[in-house]
Amino acid sequence: MSVREAFNLHHGQLCISAITLMELVYGAEKSSSPERNLAVVEGFAARLELLPYDSAAAAHTGMIRAELARAGTPIGPYDQMIAGHARSLGLVVITNNQREFQRVEGLRVEDWVSQ
């Protein structure tokens, strides 16, 4: 199944973290075609429920950061925030960056690219 097919199959069940949206906007802004890419990001995000980053997400992020530091297997700060946000809500992270997110205990991760 393609990413587009999986996306359409789960229509109405998908959401996006405010942190993920920030990363997408950043990528579009620094690209060679920011206006075009921002329009793509806006169109994509409009199809999803936007989840604000709240105190529960922050608490989970702090726990994850400490857990990974103790294990000597840190991940990037924004990936920590996305993982904390998802774990605080019991949600699945859809990513092709499984190498980082699989380090987070109690986080469910799916890769729709390599399915």
DSSP file (Angstrom, degrees, kcal/mol; ACC not computed):
  #  RESIDUE AA STRUCTURE BP1 BP2  ACC     N-H-->O    O-->H-N    N-H-->O    O-->H-N    TCO  KAPPA ALPHA  PHI   PSI    X-CA   Y-CA   Z-CA
    1    1 A M              0   0    0      0, 0.0   114,-0.2     0, 0.0     2,-0.1   0.000 360.0 360.0 360.0 136.7    0.0    0.0    0.0
    2    2 A S     >  -     0   0    0      1,-0.1     4,-2.6   113,-0.1     5,-0.2  -0.340 360.0-109.7 -79.1 165.1    1.3    3.5   -0.9
    3    3 A V  H  > S+     0   0    0      1,-0.2     4,-2.9     2,-0.2     5,-0.2   0.919 121.4  51.8 -59.4 -43.9    1.5    6.3    1.6
    4    4 A R  H  > S+     0   0    0      2,-0.2     4,-2.6     1,-0.2    -1,-0.2   0.908 109.9  48.7 -61.0 -42.4   -1.3    8.1   -0.3
    5    5 A E  H  > S+     0   0    0      2,-0.2     4,-2.5     1,-0.2    -1,-0.2   0.919 113.2  46.9 -64.1 -43.4   -3.5    5.0    0.0
    6    6 A A  H  X S+     0   0    0     -4,-2.6     4,-1.7     2,-0.2    -2,-0.2   0.909 112.0  51.4 -63.8 -41.8   -2.8    4.6    3.7
    7    7 A F  H  < S+     0   0    0     -4,-2.9    -2,-0.2     1,-0.2    -1,-0.2   0.934 113.6  43.8 -59.8 -47.2   -3.5    8.3    4.2
    8    8 A N  H >< S+     0   0    0     -4,-2.6     3,-1.3     1,-0.2    -2,-0.2   0.862 109.2  57.4 -68.0 -36.0   -6.8    8.0    2.4
    9    9 A L  H 3< S+     0   0    0     -4,-2.5    -1,-0.2     1,-0.3    -2,-0.2   0.857 112.9  40.7 -61.2 -35.9   -7.7    4.8    4.2
   10   10 A H  T >< S+     0   0    0     -4,-1.7     3,-2.6    -5,-0.2     4,-0.4   0.181  82.7 150.0 -99.8  16.1   -7.3    6.5    7.5
   11   11 A H  T <  S+     0   0    0     -3,-1.3    -3,-0.1     1,-0.3    37,-0.1  -0.220  70.2  21.7 -52.2 134.5   -9.0    9.8    6.5
   12   12 A G  T 3  S+     0   0    0     35,-0.3    -1,-0.3     2,-0.1    -4,-0.1   0.277 114.3  72.6  88.7 -10.3  -10.7   11.4    9.4
   13   13 A Q  S <  S+     0   0    0     -3,-2.6     2,-0.3     2,-0.0    -2,-0.2   0.404  77.7  94.1-111.2  -1.8   -8.5    9.5   11.9
   14   14 A L        +     0   0    0     -4,-0.4    35,-1.4    33,-0.2     2,-0.3  -0.650  44.9 173.0-100.4 149.9   -5.3   11.4   11.4
   15   15 A C  E     -a   49   0A   0     -2,-0.3     2,-0.4    33,-0.2    35,-0.2  -0.896  19.7-136.9-142.7 171.5   -3.9   14.4   13.2
   16   16 A I  E     -a   50   0A   0     33,-2.8    35,-3.0    -2,-0.3     2,-0.2  -1.000  18.2-123.9-137.4 136.0   -0.7   16.4   13.3
   17   17 A S  E  >  -a   51   0A   0     -2,-0.4     4,-2.3    33,-0.2     5,-0.2  -0.484  22.8-124.3 -72.2 145.6    1.3   17.7   16.2
   18   18 A A  H  > S+     0   0    0     33,-2.1     4,-2.0     1,-0.2    -1,-0.1   0.815 115.2  57.6 -57.7 -29.2    1.9   21.5   16.3
   19   19 A I  H  > S+     0   0    0     32,-0.2     4,-2.0     2,-0.2    -1,-0.2   0.908 105.3  48.0 -69.1 -42.3    5.6   20.5   16.5
   20   20 A T  H  > S+     0   0    0      2,-0.2     4,-2.3     1,-0.2    -2,-0.2   0.908 110.2  52.3 -64.1 -41.8    5.4   18.5   13.3
   21   21 A L  H  X S+     0   0    0     -4,-2.3     4,-2.7     1,-0.2     5,-0.2   0.914 107.2  52.9 -60.6 -42.1    3.6   21.4   11.6
   22   22 A M  H  X S+     0   0    0     -4,-2.0     4,-2.5     1,-0.2    -1,-0.2   0.917 109.2  49.1 -58.3 -43.9    6.5   23.7   12.7
   23   23 A E  H  X S+     0   0    0     -4,-2.0     4,-2.3     2,-0.2    -1,-0.2   0.891 111.3  49.2 -65.2 -38.8    9.0   21.3   11.2
   24   24 A L  H  X S+     0   0    0     -4,-2.3     4,-2.3     2,-0.2    -2,-0.2   0.916 111.9  48.0 -65.8 -42.9    7.1   21.2    7.9
   25   25 A V  H  X S+     0   0    0     -4,-2.7     4,-2.9     2,-0.2    -2,-0.2   0.917 111.1  51.6 -63.6 -42.7    6.8   25.0    7.7
   26   26 A Y  H  X S+     0   0    0     -4,-2.5     4,-2.1    -5,-0.2    -2,-0.2   0.933 109.9  48.9 -58.4 -47.0   10.5   25.3    8.5
   27   27 A G  H  < S+     0   0    0     -4,-2.3     4,-0.5     1,-0.2    -1,-0.2   0.898 113.2  47.0 -60.8 -41.0   11.4   22.9    5.7
   28   28 A A  H >< S+     0   0    0     -4,-2.3     3,-0.9     1,-0.2     9,-0.2   0.918 111.2  51.7 -66.3 -43.5    9.2   24.8    3.3
   29   29 A E  H 3< S+     0   0    0     -4,-2.9    -2,-0.2     1,-0.2    -1,-0.2   0.855 112.3  44.7 -63.2 -36.7   10.6   28.2    4.3
   30   30 A K  T 3< S+     0   0    0     -4,-2.1    -1,-0.2    -5,-0.2    -2,-0.2   0.497  96.1 101.4 -88.6  -1.9   14.2   27.1    3.8
   31   31 A S  S <  S-     0   0    0     -3,-0.9    -3,-0.1    -4,-0.5    -4,-0.0  -0.178  87.6-109.2 -75.4 172.1   13.5   25.4    0.5
   32   32 A S  S    S+     0   0    0      1,-0.3    -1,-0.1     2,-0.1    -4,-0.1   0.632 117.8  39.6 -76.4 -13.4   14.2   26.9   -3.0
   33   33 A S     >  +     0   0    0     -5,-0.2     4,-2.6     1,-0.1     5,-0.3  -0.532  69.0 162.6-132.0  67.1   10.5   27.3   -3.5
   34   34 A P  H  > S+     0   0    0      0, 0.0     4,-2.9     0, 0.0     5,-0.2   0.882  73.3  50.7 -59.4 -42.7    9.0   28.5   -0.2
   35   35 A E  H  > S+     0   0    0      2,-0.2     4,-1.8     1,-0.2     5,-0.1   0.946 114.7  43.0 -61.8 -47.6    5.7   29.9   -1.5
   36   36 A R  H  > S+     0   0    0      1,-0.2     4,-1.7     2,-0.2    -1,-0.2   0.931 117.3  46.4 -63.1 -45.8    4.9   26.7   -3.4
   37   37 A N  H  X S+     0   0    0     -4,-2.6     4,-2.4     1,-0.2    -2,-0.2   0.849 109.0  54.3 -69.8 -34.2    6.0   24.4   -0.6
   38   38 A L  H  X S+     0   0    0     -4,-2.9     4,-2.8    -5,-0.3    -1,-0.2   0.889 106.8  52.8 -63.6 -38.1    4.1   26.5    2.0
   39   39 A A  H  X S+     0   0    0     -4,-1.8     4,-2.4    -5,-0.2    -2,-0.2   0.896 109.3  49.0 -63.3 -39.6    1.0   26.0    0.0
   40   40 A V  H  X S+     0   0    0     -4,-1.7     4,-2.5     2,-0.2    -2,-0.2   0.930 112.2  48.0 -64.4 -45.7    1.5   22.3   -0.1
   41   41 A V  H  X S+     0   0    0     -4,-2.4     4,-3.1     1,-0.2     5,-0.2   0.927 112.1  49.3 -60.9 -45.5    2.1   22.2    3.7
   42   42 A E  H  X S+     0   0    0     -4,-2.8     4,-1.9     1,-0.2    -1,-0.2   0.909 111.9  48.5 -61.8 -42.5   -1.0   24.3    4.3
   43   43 A G  H  X S+     0   0    0     -4,-2.4     4,-0.5     2,-0.2    -1,-0.2   0.897 114.4  46.1 -64.0 -40.8   -3.1   22.0    2.0
   44   44 A F  H >< S+     0   0    0     -4,-2.5     3,-1.3     1,-0.2    -2,-0.2   0.949 113.9  47.0 -65.1 -50.5   -1.8   18.9    3.8
   45   45 A A  H >< S+     0   0    0     -4,-3.1     3,-1.7     1,-0.3    -2,-0.2   0.802 101.3  66.2 -65.1 -29.6   -2.3   20.3    7.3
   46   46 A A  H 3< S+     0   0    0     -4,-1.9    -1,-0.3     1,-0.3    -2,-0.2   0.741  96.9  56.7 -64.4 -21.7   -5.8   21.5    6.5
   47   47 A R  T << S+     0   0    0     -3,-1.3   -35,-0.3    -4,-0.5     2,-0.3   0.475 104.3  65.7 -86.2  -2.5   -6.8   17.8    6.1
   48   48 A L  S <  S-     0   0    0     -3,-1.7     2,-0.5    -4,-0.2   -33,-0.2  -0.845  86.7-108.9-123.1 153.6   -5.7   17.0    9.6
   49   49 A E  E     -a   15   0A   0    -35,-1.4   -33,-2.8    -2,-0.3     2,-0.6  -0.699  36.3-134.5 -76.6 128.5   -6.7   17.8   13.2
   50   50 A L  E     -a   16   0A   0     -2,-0.5   -33,-0.2   -35,-0.2    -1,-0.0  -0.764  15.6-153.6 -88.4 123.2   -4.0   20.1   14.7
   51   51 A L  E     -a   17   0A   0    -35,-3.0   -33,-2.1    -2,-0.6   -32,-0.2  -0.864  11.6-135.2-100.5 119.1   -3.0   19.0   18.2
   52   52 A P        -     0   0    0      0, 0.0     2,-0.7     0, 0.0   -35,-0.0  -0.415  23.1-113.2 -69.9 147.4   -1.6   21.8   20.4
   53   53 A Y        +     0   0    0     -2,-0.1     2,-0.1     4,-0.1    32,-0.0  -0.730  49.5 177.6 -82.3 116.0    1.5   20.9   22.5
   54   54 A D     >  -     0   0    0     -2,-0.7     4,-2.3    31,-0.0     5,-0.1  -0.409  45.2 -84.2-116.3-172.2    0.3   21.0   26.1
   55   55 A S  H  > S+     0   0    0      1,-0.2     4,-2.4     2,-0.2     5,-0.1   0.839 124.7  54.1 -66.9 -33.3    1.6   20.3   29.6
   56   56 A A  H  > S+     0   0    0      2,-0.2     4,-2.4     1,-0.2    -1,-0.2   0.913 109.7  48.3 -65.5 -41.2    1.1   16.5   29.3
   57   57 A A  H  > S+     0   0    0      1,-0.2     4,-2.4     2,-0.2    -2,-0.2   0.911 111.3  50.8 -62.8 -42.0    3.1   16.5   26.1
   58   58 A A  H  X S+     0   0    0     -4,-2.3     4,-2.3     2,-0.2    -2,-0.2   0.903 109.7  50.1 -63.0 -41.5    5.8   18.5   27.8
   59   59 A A  H  X S+     0   0    0     -4,-2.4     4,-2.1     2,-0.2    -2,-0.2   0.928 112.0  46.9 -63.9 -45.0    5.9   16.1   30.8
   60   60 A H  H  X S+     0   0    0     -4,-2.4     4,-2.9     1,-0.2    -1,-0.2   0.890 110.4  53.8 -63.7 -38.3    6.2   13.1   28.6
   61   61 A T  H  X S+     0   0    0     -4,-2.4     4,-2.8     1,-0.2    -1,-0.2   0.922 108.0  49.6 -61.9 -43.6    8.9   14.8   26.5
   62   62 A G  H  X S+     0   0    0     -4,-2.3     4,-2.1     2,-0.2    -1,-0.2   0.904 112.0  48.2 -61.3 -41.6   10.9   15.5   29.7
   63   63 A M  H  X S+     0   0    0     -4,-2.1     4,-2.9     2,-0.2    -2,-0.2   0.931 112.7  48.4 -63.8 -45.2   10.6   11.8   30.8
   64   64 A I  H  X S+     0   0    0     -4,-2.9     4,-2.8     1,-0.2     5,-0.3   0.921 109.9  51.9 -61.6 -44.6   11.7   10.6   27.3
   65   65 A R  H  X S+     0   0    0     -4,-2.8     4,-2.0     1,-0.2    -1,-0.2   0.920 113.3  44.5 -58.7 -44.0   14.6   13.0   27.2
   66   66 A A  H  X S+     0   0    0     -4,-2.1     4,-2.5     2,-0.2    -2,-0.2   0.914 113.0  50.9 -67.2 -43.3   15.8   11.7   30.6
   67   67 A E  H  X S+     0   0    0     -4,-2.9     4,-1.8     1,-0.2    -2,-0.2   0.932 113.8  44.1 -59.2 -47.1   15.2    8.0   29.7
   68   68 A L  H  X>S+     0   0    0     -4,-2.8     5,-2.6     2,-0.2     4,-0.8   0.854 112.0  52.7 -69.8 -34.7   17.2    8.3   26.5
   69   69 A A  H ><5S+     0   0    0     -4,-2.0     3,-0.6    -5,-0.3    -1,-0.2   0.919 109.3  49.6 -65.1 -43.0   20.0   10.3   28.2
   70   70 A R  H 3<5S+     0   0    0     -4,-2.5    -2,-0.2     1,-0.2    -1,-0.2   0.882 113.4  46.6 -62.0 -37.5   20.3    7.5   30.8
   71   71 A A  H 3<5S-     0   0    0     -4,-1.8    -1,-0.2    -5,-0.2    -2,-0.2   0.597 110.1-124.2 -80.4 -10.8   20.4    4.9   28.1
   72   72 A G  T <<5S+     0   0    0     -4,-0.8    -3,-0.2    -3,-0.6    -2,-0.1   0.781  81.8 110.2  72.1  26.6   23.0    6.9   26.1
   73   73 A T      < +     0   0    0     -5,-2.6    -4,-0.2    -6,-0.2    -3,-0.1  -0.420  45.5 173.9-129.8  57.9   20.7    6.9   23.0
   74   74 A P        -     0   0    0      0, 0.0     2,-0.3     0, 0.0    -9,-0.1  -0.184  13.7-157.4 -66.5 158.7   19.4   10.4   22.6
   75   75 A I        -     0   0    0      1,-0.1     5,-0.1   -10,-0.0    -7,-0.0  -0.808  38.7 -68.2-124.8 171.0   17.3   11.6   19.7
   76   76 A G     >  -     0   0    0     -2,-0.3     4,-2.3     1,-0.1     5,-0.2  -0.176  45.6-114.8 -60.8 153.4   16.8   15.1   18.3
   77   77 A P  H  > S+     0   0    0      0, 0.0     4,-1.8     0, 0.0    -1,-0.1   0.855 114.9  47.1 -61.5 -37.9   14.9   17.6   20.4
   78   78 A Y  H  > S+     0   0    0      2,-0.2     4,-2.5     1,-0.2     5,-0.2   0.868 111.0  51.8 -74.3 -34.1   12.0   18.0   18.0
   79   79 A D  H  > S+     0   0    0      2,-0.2     4,-2.7     1,-0.2    -1,-0.2   0.877 108.1  53.3 -65.4 -36.4   11.7   14.2   17.7
   80   80 A Q  H  X S+     0   0    0     -4,-2.3     4,-2.8     2,-0.2    -2,-0.2   0.926 110.3  47.3 -60.0 -43.8   11.6   14.1   21.5
   81   81 A M  H  X S+     0   0    0     -4,-1.8     4,-2.4     2,-0.2    -2,-0.2   0.904 112.7  47.7 -66.9 -41.6    8.8   16.6   21.5
   82   82 A I  H  X S+     0   0    0     -4,-2.5     4,-2.6     2,-0.2     5,-0.2   0.925 114.3  47.5 -64.2 -44.0    6.8   14.7   18.8
   83   83 A A  H  X S+     0   0    0     -4,-2.7     4,-3.0     1,-0.2     5,-0.2   0.920 112.9  48.4 -63.1 -44.3    7.4   11.4   20.6
   84   84 A G  H  X S+     0   0    0     -4,-2.8     4,-2.2    -5,-0.2    -1,-0.2   0.895 111.8  50.0 -62.7 -40.5    6.3   13.0   23.9
   85   85 A H  H  X S+     0   0    0     -4,-2.4     4,-1.0     2,-0.2    -2,-0.2   0.948 114.9  42.9 -62.8 -49.7    3.2   14.5   22.4
   86   86 A A  H >X>S+     0   0    0     -4,-2.6     5,-2.7     1,-0.2     4,-0.7   0.926 114.8  49.2 -64.2 -45.3    2.2   11.2   20.8
   87   87 A R  H ><5S+     0   0    0     -4,-3.0     3,-0.7     1,-0.2    -1,-0.2   0.873 105.5  57.7 -64.5 -36.0    2.9    9.1   23.8
   88   88 A S  H 3<5S+     0   0    0     -4,-2.2    -1,-0.2     1,-0.2    -2,-0.2   0.786 115.7  36.7 -64.5 -25.6    1.0   11.5   26.1
   89   89 A L  H <<5S-     0   0    0     -4,-1.0    -1,-0.2    -3,-0.7    -2,-0.2   0.400 111.3-116.4-105.9   0.0   -2.1   10.9   24.0
   90   90 A G  T <<5 +     0   0    0     -3,-0.7    -3,-0.2    -4,-0.7     2,-0.2   0.815  65.7 147.8  68.7  30.7   -1.5    7.2   23.2
   91   91 A L      < -     0   0    0     -5,-2.7    17,-0.6    -6,-0.2     2,-0.4  -0.517  49.5-113.4 -98.2 165.2   -1.2    7.9   19.5
   92   92 A V  E     -b  108   0B   0     -2,-0.2     2,-0.6    15,-0.1    17,-0.2  -0.798  21.7-136.9 -95.9 136.1    0.9    6.3   16.8
   93   93 A V  E     -b  109   0B   0     15,-2.7    17,-2.7    -2,-0.4     2,-0.7  -0.851  12.9-154.2 -92.1 123.1    3.7    8.2   15.1
   94   94 A I  E     +b  110   0B   0     -2,-0.6     2,-0.3    15,-0.2    17,-0.2  -0.886  39.0 132.9 -97.1 117.7    3.8    7.7   11.4
   95   95 A T        -     0   0    0     15,-2.7    18,-0.2    -2,-0.7     3,-0.1  -0.992  60.6-140.0-159.1 154.8    7.3    8.2   10.1
   96   96 A N  S    S+     0   0    0     -2,-0.3     2,-0.3     1,-0.2     3,-0.2   0.249  93.2  84.6-100.1  11.7   10.0    6.7    7.9
   97   97 A N    >>  +     0   0    0      1,-0.2     4,-1.6     2,-0.1     3,-0.8  -0.427  47.5 144.4-103.3  53.4   12.5    7.7   10.7
   98   98 A Q  H 3>  +     0   0    0     -2,-0.3     4,-2.8     1,-0.2     5,-0.2   0.817  57.3  73.6 -64.0 -30.1   12.0    4.6   12.7
   99   99 A R  H 34 S+     0   0    0     -3,-0.2    -1,-0.2     1,-0.2     4,-0.2   0.879 107.2  33.3 -52.9 -41.9   15.6    4.5   13.8
  100  100 A E  H X4 S+     0   0    0     -3,-0.8     3,-1.4     2,-0.1     4,-0.2   0.945 120.3  46.8 -79.1 -51.2   15.1    7.4   16.2
  101  101 A F  H >< S+     0   0    0     -4,-1.6     3,-1.7     1,-0.3    -2,-0.2   0.769  99.4  67.4 -70.1 -26.3   11.5    6.9   17.3
  102  102 A Q  T 3< S+     0   0    0     -4,-2.8    -1,-0.3     1,-0.3    -2,-0.1   0.676  89.0  68.7 -67.4 -14.5   11.9    3.2   18.1
  103  103 A R  T <  S+     0   0    0     -3,-1.4     2,-0.7    -5,-0.2    -1,-0.3   0.655  79.8  93.7 -74.2 -14.9   14.3    4.1   20.9
  104  104 A V  S X  S-     0   0    0     -3,-1.7     3,-1.5    -4,-0.2     2,-0.1  -0.709  77.1-133.4 -89.9 114.2   11.3    5.6   22.8
  105  105 A E  T 3  S+     0   0    0     -2,-0.7     3,-0.1     1,-0.2    -2,-0.1  -0.393  87.5  15.7 -65.0 135.9    9.7    3.1   25.2
  106  106 A G  T 3  S+     0   0    0      1,-0.2     2,-0.5    -2,-0.1    -1,-0.2   0.541  94.8 123.9  80.6   6.9    5.9    3.0   25.1
  107  107 A L    <   -     0   0    0     -3,-1.5     2,-0.5    -6,-0.2    -1,-0.2  -0.880  54.0-142.9-104.2 128.8    5.7    4.8   21.8
  108  108 A R  E     -b   92   0B   0    -17,-0.6   -15,-2.7    -2,-0.5     2,-0.4  -0.773  23.4-174.6 -90.0 132.3    3.9    3.1   18.9
  109  109 A V  E     -b   93   0B   0     -2,-0.5     2,-0.4   -17,-0.2   -15,-0.2  -0.983  10.4-174.7-131.9 136.8    5.5    3.8   15.5
  110  110 A E  E     -b   94   0B   0    -17,-2.7   -15,-2.7    -2,-0.4     2,-0.6  -0.984  13.6-152.4-129.6 144.7    4.5    2.9   11.9
  111  111 A D        +     0   0    0     -2,-0.4   -15,-0.1   -17,-0.2     4,-0.1  -0.940  12.6 178.5-116.0 107.1    6.4    3.4    8.7
  112  112 A W  S    S+     0   0    0     -2,-0.6     3,-0.2     1,-0.2  -106,-0.1   0.606  76.4  65.4 -83.0 -11.9    4.0    3.7    5.7
  113  113 A V  S    S+     0   0    0      1,-0.2    -1,-0.2   -18,-0.2  -110,-0.1   0.920 106.9  37.2 -76.2 -44.3    6.9    4.3    3.3
  114  114 A S              0   0    0      1,-0.2    -1,-0.2  -112,-0.1    -2,-0.1   0.285 360.0 360.0 -94.9  12.4    8.5    0.8    3.6
  115  115 A Q              0   0    0     -3,-0.2    -1,-0.2  -114,-0.2    -2,-0.1   0.490 360.0 360.0 -71.4 360.0    5.2   -1.2    3.9
